[in-house]
Amino acid sequence: MHRKRFYVLLLVVTGTLTLSAARKPGEPLRPSGLNFFSKEQDVQLGQEAAAEVRKQITVVHNQFLQDYIRRIGKRLASQPEAGDWPFNFTVILDPNINAFALPGGPMFVNSGTILNAENEAQIAGVMGHEMSHVILRHGTKQASKANLLQIPVMLAGAVVGDGSLLGELTKLGIGVGANSILLKYSRDDESEADALGTHLMAEAGYNPIELAIFFQKLEAHGGSRPMQFLSDHPNPGNREQAIEAELRTLPRRQYGYKTGEFDRAKAEVGKLPKTAPTNQ
């Protein structure tokens, strides 16, 4: 029985790998590859993981900044290609340029990302990129690939909403720490997130070229030590050129949307403490 199950799984994996091919600019963007999780399990896992993340980070207690990031996020999430994921957005106190989104929709944006962006479109670009990992289900795809035999067995006996998916995954060595498999994407994943992020930006009225400019800025300032965002998001190669190529496949639009609150947002971040209070 076990041998039969293994051979069936091997056929599924082999077929998935055979069907995968390099995507060309303008081609459809949808979840692909081996993934044992259901969409509902993505959401459940993300909610459980977010609760753990909140124990490890410092949430920014500034309602203006939280509302500002949520407005940008909600505009991106309302676009047709964003799907119907229950996204939520939180600004955390961290001077590094970074952001991350957990399966199902919880997103955390570092205060340093706001401070170092040159305009609102660059913030939207980072957020659209992270949202794309959720929409394309990259986190649970990577988890599925990491443990081909035990995860299907674990999920087969799981009932969504009953018990902790995160707890079961932690037993398999898949947690929510800095090196979590759920946040370690392949170069193909990064390429897809860049492309879909370009679409979300364009649909929301933000100029997608600002995402390419932001990546150029990070690489120029990284030097021999890559910035945190680039360390967590490997360069798929010719990143800026790929974003520009994707942009050329999109319908012509008028860009320039902005909330008008970017300058105040940067000023508010500048008032924040540099580090978290010692009593947290």
Secondary structure, DSSP 8 states (H G I E B T S, - for coil): -HHHHHHHHHHHHHHHHHH-----TTS-----S-----HHHHHHHHHHHHHHHTTTS-B---HHHHHHHHHHHHHHHTSGGGTT---EEEEE---SS-EEE-TTSEEEEEHHHHHH-SSHHHHHHHHHHHHHHHHTTHHHHHHHHH-TTHHHHHHHT-BTTBS-HHHHHHHTT--SSTT-GGG---HHHHHHHHHHHHHHHHHHT--THHHHHHHHHHHHHHTTS--HHHHHS---SSHHHHHHHHHHTS---------S-HHHHHHHHHTS-SS--TT-
